[in-house]
Amino acid sequence: MSKKQKGVDLITRIGHIFRNKEGKRLDFDTRPYWKQIYNDMSRYVVLMTSRQIGKSTFQAIRILFEMLVTRNTSILFANAKKTQNNEFRQRSLLPQIYRNRKLLRAAFGKSSINNAKMMKLSNGSTLHLEHIGTSADSARGSSARTIIADEVQDIPRENLDVIMESAASFPKDSKYRFTGTCKDDRNLMYQLFLDTCQFEWIIPCASCQEDNPPIGMEHLDLEREYLFCSECKKPINSLEGRWVAQNPKCKRMGYRIPRLIDPNTVWRNSADGILDKYEIYSRNKFLNEVMALPSIHGEDLITLQELESFCEDRPIMDPDNVPRKEIEGQAIIAAIDWAYNTKIGGVSHTIISIAKVEHEHIKILYMKRFSGPYYDGRNDPDLVLNEIVGLVAAFGVDWVFADHRIGNKENQRLKQRIGKRFVEVEYSNGSHPVRWKSDSKRYSIPKTESLDRLFNQLRAGRFTFPNVDASTEYLTDILNVYTHYNDELTRRSYERKGGASDDFLDLLNFTLIAAIQYYGDNMPWLGKYSYQD
Ligand SMILES: [Zn+2]
């Protein structure tokens, strides 16, 4: 960067006054990407960042700096939720003042105010804290020179428009700062970033002399525990990076800060390193929270070609001829989705899968849809039930996971026949770990989170299937779902394509969850596997 002509630049003045979260000097030497951002005086700045990268420290410092050096200035700081505001105030804003006695004296005097909704310094400068995730009514009609919104991915567009109106009385010197973490490509965070000059941290390669493209998935490899050149694969040094606008004509400033450009990044550390998260997180969560990239709306979750690559050269196992050594000493898990009458699609069919939990994989041994002339049109309620009980015995099944449906008596009947090996499950729309509900005696499974994880495990090849000819009709069930993003709830959900069956997908999900619950902390390959949020 060129030297500033007049006086000391902003970052130097800030460095004299403020400290980081640990109370130490702000470290721009090993975090050079923050320099230009701290120095950026532009009226419009967007930061799209990974989590835990220093965003809150930046926000707190720039807010206090502006309040201290300008008399009677006014700032509106908006978050989606009240709890986010409280946390920002308690953990980032107040510590900056309280650990610096000079600052404390300068900041507060007789006329000062300092509460959860407002801070007023003795020089007349004010900060209002608003939460606008569900409604922007409280901020309507307020006036502020600087408008800041944090965690904008959780704020609906129209609520952001309301607080932007607050700067209407400062047409010449209003300022805007928007920060947050990516969600999918239709989310406000990514839309705001697209509408800027799109600064990316571009790192040259000392080996092949090429500039690397903006940090992306091509910079990740489970075998390489360092940042490498996407071209020649040699290590590259993030300290040598520089901000390069990808949309240079745009006057609005926007910076993308993926975790990988931080030279202090840890690549492996039990469950906390970049590559650990790459293995544990769902694909979308990893893209959003580590790479600061949007997940793509409407993208294929997985292809039939990928699924068929997990098929092995073996038939569906014959229940009359199950080799003892195949099922001894391993957890054998069955999953059932019962037939039910749908209003639109006619009659669905009961489906079962039986799997073995191996050291590295879940091996699907057997699957069957109870359809065809033998089952259709026969009114014997015990026909399918008897066959299922026979399969449980033949494969030595340890656990049978079956979905709960209101009014469905099949589960009770099966439970009477196979006892405590039977486990009932139900999906919930909430966001919580898989949990046992002792009142209703069944597992409650968060649908979106668990399916995110299932697709992640499927793509990683964690499941193996019988040969392609036998498996394809089941695997196509997996292609019949898509994710839908609800703008109002800022939440994603899985939907089924009209009329198509997704039953086998649910069986795989039940099987994965059963395996995790069965093994608990002793899960062979999922020891560190938990629902992180
Ligand atoms: Zn290179």
Residues whose N, C-alpha, C, O or C-beta is under 5 A from the ligand:
A	BS01	ZN	C205 S207 C208 C229 E231 C232 K233
